[in-house]
Structures are given as structure tokens and as C-alpha cells.
């Protein structure tokens, strides 16, 4: 995806998280008191956007929500996560889906990015299973993974 969009010199962070964390971010930054599938925080927006340089921003994906969506569509969780990462990346680049026409274009570009990601990383079954296992582990509640729910002070 990065290569296709010619963003090799850009910085972007991709974060896989759980519903609890994304719910908190969605509430704080968007005023929506519920989890969501993906959030994108673009550094080029706002008063100081011109100072971002090559930093695009952050894309945050809820793996449990991605899993639910994948199951409802009959898709692989990895494919759903890839689609959400592509969708969030496009938001960092200024794409939006606030009209029917923009939505169609964004869906088409998301599909193109997903195809490029799949073509660029043919995975043998063992690697696909390992990735799926990591995605599954990331979707468990923090307490079940042995992690504290409270953030630690640095």
C-alpha cells in the first residue's frame, strides 16, 4: 500500500488495539460513546498541520470489531484488518466518504490498496496462521492477556 501510494518517505503508525481502547479514543476525540472499527488521526490537519512534514499520522484499528465485521461478511479477519488499514490510510491522505460519489471512489481505492497488499505479501499457510494467531491474541480483553487495564506512568 505504501509503495503503491509512493509514501516510502512518509511516516505513519498503524496500531492494532481492542474495543476498550478505541472506544475511549472515539469518545475523547470524536464525542462518540462507542467503539468503532478504525480511527485516523491526520497530522496534516489543523492549525499546525503545516509543521507535520513527512509525518502522515496514526491509523488505529480495533481487532475485535474487525473480527465481528469479518464474520458477518464471511471474510478472513486479516482481510478485514487490511481493508481497515487501507481505509484509515486514505483518510490520512485527505480522502473522505461524506457523499455517495466520494464513498464510491474511496471504496474503489481501498479495494485497489488491499489488492496491492495481498499481491505484495504472498504468505504461505504457516505465516498466515501465525499472523491470524497474533491478531486473535490482540483481540482478547487486556485482563485475559495478563495486562493491567490502567495505563502505566512513564
Buried (B, 14 or more C-beta within 10 A) or exposed (E): BBEBBEBEEBEBEEBBBBBBBBBEBBEEEEEEEEBBBBBBBBBBBEEEEEEBEEBBBBBBBBBBBBBBBBEEEEBBBBBBBBBBBBBBBBBBBEBEBEEEEEEEBBBEBBEBBBBBBEEEEEEEEEEBEEBBEEBEEBBBEBEEEEEEEEEEEE
